[in-house]
Amino acid sequence: MASDARAESAEFDSSKAYKNWEVEGKFFGDGREVALLEYMHSHPELEQLRGNPRRVLEAIDTFAQSVTGLINIGETKGTVVCDVIAQHKPSTVLELGGYIGYSAIMFGDALKQAGGKRYFSVEKSPLFAAVATSLVDLAGLRDTVRVVVGTGAEGIRRLHDEGALGGRIDMTFFDHHKPSYTADLKLCERLGLIGKGTVLVADNMILPGNPPYAEWVRASTAEKRELDRVAAEKGNPNLLYHSRSVTSFEPSGQEDAVEITECTGIGA
């Protein structure tokens, strides 16, 4: 059985809090993403932003702190994932749910600093993907980060069929449609993309939470076989996972957690 230990992150710096995400009942897709892109490319220090991931992220944060909240992972939780990248030094990272490219810039830069090669960010919305591609380019990471338009499953299959993932994923970051986490992980398992040493990081494990995903990555092989017996989407129950939850904060200051899971091998 995998560990369910919880670790606390540093306290949230309220001076960096984003404005409320909800505006007239909407959390995204109401024009704020295009407004962000216009803000970035009319920034008075645009030339200083070019090729500087840290400064690009700071400018995005400033927009979300002063204009309209954005559903980014933010600096606090983002640092937790950057630490995972620095520790495990993946060559290839697959992100499901790219939004406007904040995490792709932050983690793509961390991947590059750790000696990694490719960061694939899958985003369902063509508009959000276009914004992300522009901001990734502004940050000087287009040789590292590739944005792919599609659902999680579509992106996984496309990249697998292209051979872009090299036969196995070193690290996957789940931050897309929450009910799709488990199904898309199982798809990766069926395609043979998960193996010993693969690291899985799943966001929003408290806000809003994802019990089916947590149950799968924390279950024993016997428990997963039983879960798969009645599941519509089958995975590979023989994969051994060790999983832990790290509590942290959304950029709004609300408590959340990421689930960090390592594949330790294949059982009988």
C-alpha positions as CSV (number, residue, x, y, z in Angstrom):
1,M,0.0,0.0,0.0
2,A,1.4,3.4,-0.9
3,S,2.0,6.0,1.7
4,D,-0.6,8.7,2.4
5,A,1.7,11.1,4.3
6,R,0.9,14.8,4.1
7,A,3.6,17.4,4.2
8,E,3.0,21.1,4.8
9,S,4.4,23.8,2.6
10,A,5.5,27.3,3.7
11,E,2.8,29.8,4.7
12,F,1.1,31.8,2.0
13,D,2.3,35.3,1.3
14,S,-1.0,37.2,1.2
15,S,0.6,40.2,-0.5
16,K,0.9,38.0,-3.6
17,A,-2.7,36.9,-3.7
18,Y,-4.6,36.9,-7.0
19,K,-7.8,38.8,-7.4
20,N,-11.0,36.7,-7.2
21,W,-11.2,34.1,-10.0
22,E,-15.0,34.4,-10.3
23,V,-16.2,37.4,-12.3
24,E,-20.0,37.5,-13.0
25,G,-20.2,33.7,-12.5
26,K,-17.3,32.9,-14.8
27,F,-13.8,31.6,-13.8
28,F,-12.2,31.7,-17.2
29,G,-13.0,32.1,-20.9
30,D,-14.7,35.6,-20.5
31,G,-12.0,37.5,-22.4
32,R,-9.4,37.7,-19.5
33,E,-7.0,35.4,-21.3
34,V,-6.8,37.7,-24.4
35,A,-6.7,40.7,-22.1
36,L,-3.6,39.1,-20.5
37,L,-1.9,38.6,-23.8
38,E,-2.5,42.2,-24.8
39,Y,-1.3,43.3,-21.4
40,M,1.9,41.3,-21.8
41,H,2.7,42.5,-25.3
42,S,2.1,46.2,-24.3
43,H,4.1,45.9,-21.1
44,P,6.4,48.9,-20.6
45,E,9.3,46.5,-20.0
46,L,8.5,44.1,-22.8
47,E,12.1,43.9,-24.0
48,Q,13.2,42.9,-20.5
49,L,10.6,40.2,-20.4
50,R,11.8,38.6,-23.6
51,G,13.8,35.4,-23.0
52,N,13.3,35.7,-19.2
53,P,10.9,33.1,-17.8
54,R,11.0,34.5,-14.3
55,R,10.1,38.0,-15.4
56,V,7.3,36.7,-17.6
57,L,5.8,34.8,-14.7
58,E,6.1,37.9,-12.5
59,A,4.2,40.0,-15.1
60,I,1.4,37.4,-15.3
61,D,1.2,37.4,-11.5
62,T,0.9,41.2,-11.5
63,F,-1.9,41.0,-14.0
64,A,-3.8,38.4,-11.9
65,Q,-3.1,40.4,-8.7
66,S,-4.3,43.8,-10.1
67,V,-6.7,43.1,-13.1
68,T,-8.4,39.7,-13.1
69,G,-7.7,36.4,-11.3
70,L,-6.4,33.6,-13.4
71,I,-6.7,29.8,-12.8
72,N,-2.9,29.3,-12.7
73,I,-1.0,27.0,-10.4
74,G,0.7,30.1,-9.0
75,E,4.1,30.5,-7.4
76,T,3.5,28.7,-4.1
77,K,2.3,25.3,-5.4
78,G,4.5,25.8,-8.5
79,T,7.6,25.8,-6.3
80,V,6.5,22.3,-5.0
81,V,6.5,20.9,-8.6
82,C,9.7,22.7,-9.5
83,D,11.4,20.9,-6.5
84,V,10.1,17.6,-7.9
85,I,11.7,18.4,-11.3
86,A,15.0,19.4,-9.7
87,Q,15.0,16.2,-7.7
88,H,14.1,13.7,-10.4
89,K,15.6,15.5,-13.4
90,P,13.1,14.2,-16.0
91,S,14.1,14.3,-19.7
92,T,10.5,14.6,-20.9
93,V,7.5,16.0,-19.1
94,L,3.8,15.7,-20.2
95,E,1.4,18.3,-18.9
96,L,-2.4,17.8,-19.3
97,G,-4.2,21.1,-19.0
98,G,-2.0,24.0,-20.0
99,Y,-4.4,27.0,-19.8
100,I,-2.4,30.2,-20.6
101,G,1.0,28.6,-20.2
102,Y,2.0,29.7,-16.7
103,S,2.9,26.2,-15.6
104,A,4.5,25.3,-18.9
105,I,6.8,28.4,-18.5
106,M,7.6,27.7,-14.9
107,F,8.1,23.9,-15.2
108,G,9.6,24.1,-18.7
109,D,12.3,26.4,-17.4
110,A,12.8,24.1,-14.4
111,L,13.1,21.2,-16.8
112,K,15.7,23.0,-18.9
113,Q,17.7,24.0,-15.8
114,A,17.7,20.3,-14.7
115,G,19.1,19.2,-18.0
116,G,15.8,18.0,-19.5
117,K,14.8,18.2,-23.1
118,R,11.1,18.4,-23.9
119,Y,8.0,19.7,-22.1
120,F,4.7,18.9,-23.8
121,S,1.7,20.9,-22.7
122,V,-1.7,19.6,-23.9
123,E,-4.6,22.2,-23.8
124,K,-8.1,21.6,-25.0
125,S,-9.0,25.2,-25.9
126,P,-7.4,26.4,-29.2
127,L,-7.6,30.0,-27.8
128,F,-5.9,29.2,-24.6
129,A,-3.3,27.2,-26.4
130,A,-2.6,30.1,-28.7
131,V,-2.1,32.4,-25.7
132,A,0.2,29.8,-24.1
133,T,2.2,29.5,-27.3
134,S,2.7,33.2,-27.5
135,L,3.8,33.5,-23.8
136,V,6.1,30.5,-24.0
137,D,7.7,32.2,-27.0
138,L,8.0,35.5,-25.1
139,A,9.7,33.6,-22.3
140,G,12.3,32.2,-24.7
141,L,11.2,28.5,-24.2
142,R,9.9,27.5,-27.6
143,D,12.8,25.1,-28.2
144,T,11.8,23.3,-24.9
145,V,8.0,23.7,-24.6
146,R,5.5,22.4,-27.2
147,V,1.9,23.3,-26.9
148,V,-0.5,20.6,-28.3
149,V,-4.2,21.3,-28.9
150,G,-6.6,18.6,-27.7
151,T,-8.2,16.8,-24.8
152,G,-5.8,14.9,-22.5
153,A,-6.6,11.6,-24.2
154,E,-6.2,13.1,-27.7
155,G,-2.9,14.7,-26.7
156,I,-1.6,11.5,-25.2
157,R,-2.5,9.4,-28.2
158,R,-1.1,12.0,-30.7
159,L,2.2,12.3,-29.0
160,H,2.5,8.5,-28.5
161,D,1.7,7.8,-32.1
162,E,4.3,10.4,-33.2
163,G,6.9,8.8,-31.0
164,A,7.4,12.2,-29.4
165,L,7.4,10.7,-25.8
166,G,10.2,8.3,-26.5
167,G,8.3,5.3,-25.4
168,R,8.0,6.3,-21.8
169,I,7.1,9.5,-19.9
170,D,9.5,10.6,-17.2
171,M,7.0,12.9,-15.5
172,T,3.3,13.8,-16.0
173,F,1.5,16.8,-14.6
174,F,-2.3,16.5,-14.3
175,D,-4.1,19.8,-14.2
176,H,-7.0,19.5,-16.6
177,H,-10.6,18.1,-16.5
178,K,-10.6,16.6,-13.0
179,P,-12.8,13.5,-13.8
180,S,-10.3,12.7,-16.6
181,Y,-7.2,12.3,-14.3
182,T,-7.7,8.6,-13.6
183,A,-8.9,7.7,-17.2
184,D,-5.9,9.5,-18.7
185,L,-3.4,8.0,-16.3
186,K,-4.9,4.5,-17.2
187,L,-4.5,5.3,-20.9
188,C,-0.8,6.1,-20.3
189,E,-0.5,2.8,-18.4
190,R,-2.1,0.8,-21.2
191,L,0.1,2.4,-23.8
192,G,3.2,1.5,-21.8
193,L,4.1,5.1,-21.1
194,I,4.5,4.6,-17.3
195,G,7.4,2.6,-16.0
196,K,9.8,2.5,-13.1
197,G,11.0,6.0,-12.2
198,T,8.0,7.8,-13.8
199,V,6.7,10.6,-11.6
200,L,3.1,11.7,-11.5
201,V,2.1,15.0,-10.1
202,A,-1.7,15.8,-9.8
203,D,-2.9,19.3,-8.9
204,N,-6.2,20.3,-7.1
205,M,-6.4,17.3,-4.8
206,I,-8.2,19.4,-2.2
207,L,-9.8,22.1,-4.3
208,P,-12.0,20.5,-5.6
209,G,-10.4,17.2,-4.8
210,N,-10.1,13.9,-6.8
211,P,-10.9,10.8,-4.7
212,P,-10.9,8.3,-7.7
213,Y,-7.4,9.4,-8.7
214,A,-6.1,9.3,-5.1
215,E,-7.6,5.9,-4.6
216,W,-5.9,4.5,-7.8
217,V,-2.4,5.8,-7.1
218,R,-2.5,4.8,-3.4
219,A,-4.0,1.3,-3.9
220,S,-2.1,-2.0,-3.8
221,T,-1.9,-4.1,-7.0
222,A,-4.6,-6.4,-5.6
223,E,-6.8,-3.4,-4.8
224,K,-6.3,-2.0,-8.3
225,R,-7.2,-5.3,-9.9
226,E,-10.5,-5.2,-8.0
227,L,-11.1,-1.6,-9.0
228,D,-10.4,-2.4,-12.6
229,R,-12.8,-5.4,-12.5
230,V,-15.8,-3.0,-12.5
231,A,-14.2,0.0,-14.2
232,A,-15.0,1.1,-17.7
233,E,-11.5,2.3,-18.3
234,K,-8.8,-0.3,-17.6
235,G,-5.3,0.5,-16.4
236,N,-2.2,-1.6,-15.5
237,P,-2.8,-2.8,-11.9
238,N,0.7,-4.3,-11.8
239,L,2.4,-1.0,-11.7
240,L,3.7,-0.2,-8.1
241,Y,3.2,3.3,-6.9
242,H,4.4,5.2,-3.9
243,S,2.3,8.3,-3.3
244,R,2.3,11.3,-1.0
245,S,0.2,14.4,-0.6
246,V,1.8,17.8,-0.2
247,T,-0.5,20.6,1.1
248,S,0.1,24.1,-0.3
249,F,-1.9,27.1,-1.5
250,E,-3.7,28.3,-4.6
251,P,-2.6,31.8,-5.7
252,S,-5.8,33.1,-4.1
253,G,-4.5,31.9,-0.7
254,Q,-7.0,28.9,-0.5
255,E,-5.5,25.6,0.8
256,D,-4.9,22.9,-1.8
257,A,-2.7,19.9,-2.3
258,V,-0.7,18.1,-5.0
259,E,-0.4,14.4,-5.1
260,I,3.2,13.2,-5.9
261,T,3.5,9.6,-7.1
262,E,6.5,7.6,-8.2
263,C,6.3,4.3,-10.0
264,T,8.7,2.1,-8.2
265,G,8.4,-1.0,-10.4
266,I,6.1,-3.7,-11.7
267,G,4.6,-6.3,-9.4
268,A,3.5,-9.8,-10.2
